[in-house]
Amino acid sequence: MMMLEPLTFEGLRGRESRNVALARYTSWRTGGPADLLYLPADRDDLASFVRQTRALGMPTVLGLGSNTLVRDAGVRGAVAVMHNPGGALAIADGLVYAEAGVAAPKLARFAANHGCVEAEFLAGIPGTVGGALAMNAGCYGGETWRYVARVEVLLPSGTFAVRTPDDYSIAYRSVRRGDGSACDGIFTAAWFRFPLGDGAAARVRIKDLLNRRIATQPLGLPNAGSVFRNPPGDHAARLIEACGLKGLERNGARVSEKHANFIVNPNGAARASDIEALILEVRREVLDRTGVALEPEVRIVGERSESGVAKPRGGVPR
Ligand SMILES: Cc1cc2nc3c(=O)[nH]c(=O)nc-3n(C[C@H](O)[C@H](O)[C@H](O)COP(=O)(O)OP(=O)(O)OC[C@H]3O[C@@H](n4cnc5c(N)ncnc54)[C@H](O)[C@@H]3O)c2cc1C
């Protein structure tokens, strides 16, 4: 754990805590502690936090933790959890404005309720708007950045910048700066341009899409969605299933029987190291048997436990 004792804050309105297990902030329900956890009250409060913690570097960011594996020894420095059920949603000048902490399914419903179409795909993505921007999340033919008019970014200096898609290099589940470097700030809001259309039909499509997910994904068990990106022209799930890996279990982490590209943590008992080892094992098996090197879609953050000091097995209540 990093020594944070001298660090005190002024005028912050969010919730700060120290040495907090991140398991409850990830959909896999595993992961070690953050030295300093911050739940900002709003974007200005986050900016103030970033300015006051400059000595720690930019915080590691989590939205709803639905695409993130936090290692067992946790994250040094600060972690900002962006999910904000009260985050702003609005329509202005024909654009849908959403703060980064808003849940993506809420944005999908808001758009449909305001006569917009093509945002339906976001209903099935259990993350935040910020996470969808960072990942260029997508499904069923839809992709987040196709609809972005501009974004607001909080820079390491603690100031805001507004950027357009032209400032980024966007690809399948990948968002980088225009020069190819990693993104340098925290997405705090976005303006989306969704076509106008039949909102009632969009609401029906949202229902259909959610039913399709219930039928095909292990939504009742802790998971982080697709573990691997689909390789060009193929599906990671197809390859994993063809290699006979469905149901493969290691210390409580299991390749889902329902969807081969999902790894589930049924009792919340697997450690991050168990999940990471299973990811590597699946990758190795698929490479050996098919020659295809699968690349993880999930983001892995934090530090490994030294052997013998991993967090004890056992579920963490959410
Ligand atoms: C059941 C299930 C189904 C899923 N289906 C899909 C799917 O169909 N398509 C798909 O694309 N994904 C899917 N996912 C994965 C996941 O929901 C998406 O990647 C989602 O966009 C992640 O959002 P999050 O807020 O949970 O991000 P997190 O997991 O919290 O973070 C993911 C990454 O984004 C970064 N990040 C988060 N917020 C910000 C921000 N405000 N600014 C800068 N960086 C940020 C984090 O630092 C991290 O690197 C699924 C996951 C689950 C559990």
The ligand as an ORCA input file, in Angstrom:
! r2SCAN-3c Opt
* xyz 0 1
  C     -22.879     -9.524    -19.449
  C     -21.946     -8.627    -20.224
  C     -22.194     -8.389    -21.564
  C     -21.349     -7.545    -22.287
  N     -21.616     -7.333    -23.609
  C     -20.832     -6.486    -24.313
  C     -21.102     -6.227    -25.690
  O     -22.041     -6.730    -26.271
  N     -20.291     -5.381    -26.347
  C     -19.228     -4.775    -25.747
  O     -18.530     -3.998    -26.402
  N     -18.935     -5.006    -24.439
  C     -19.716     -5.844    -23.714
  N     -19.427     -6.093    -22.405
  C     -18.212     -5.507    -21.786
  C     -18.437     -4.177    -21.088
  O     -19.757     -4.049    -20.601
  C     -18.125     -3.002    -22.003
  O     -16.773     -3.018    -22.402
  C     -18.412     -1.667    -21.318
  O     -18.305     -0.628    -22.263
  C     -17.478     -1.395    -20.145
  O     -17.992     -0.280    -19.430
  P     -17.606     -0.091    -17.891
  O     -18.126      1.228    -17.476
  O     -18.060     -1.253    -17.087
  O     -16.032     -0.063    -18.025
  P     -14.949     -0.594    -16.990
  O     -14.857     -2.075    -17.025
  O     -15.143      0.054    -15.675
  O     -13.649     -0.004    -17.701
  C     -13.228     -0.535    -18.950
  C     -12.075      0.324    -19.481
  O     -12.564      1.625    -19.778
  C     -11.863      2.600    -19.022
  N     -12.835      3.626    -18.638
  C     -14.013      3.452    -18.005
  N     -14.632      4.629    -17.838
  C     -13.818      5.566    -18.391
  C     -13.899      6.982    -18.552
  N     -14.946      7.675    -18.090
  N     -12.876      7.619    -19.156
  C     -11.800      6.935    -19.614
  N     -11.677      5.602    -19.507
  C     -12.672      4.922    -18.905
  C     -11.300      1.867    -17.829
  O     -10.161      2.525    -17.301
  C     -10.971      0.513    -18.440
  O      -9.742      0.569    -19.132
  C     -20.245     -6.943    -21.648
  C     -20.011     -7.168    -20.288
  C     -20.850     -7.997    -19.580
  C     -20.605     -8.207    -18.113
*
